[in-house]
Amino acid sequence: MTERQLRLFFRAALRHERRARADRIQDVNAGMAGGRPASELLRALTEPI
């Protein structure tokens, strides 16, 4: 791989990791808040695609 390809891959990997972290924070926040929003999110996540 070229240096440019490595840099592009690394940046894409960082974006993916940061998005996953943001998703986890959002999930934990919804779980702690509970109620209807948490139930709707859980339903949306567990429905078949």
Beta strands, then each sheet from edge to edge (+ up, - down):
end
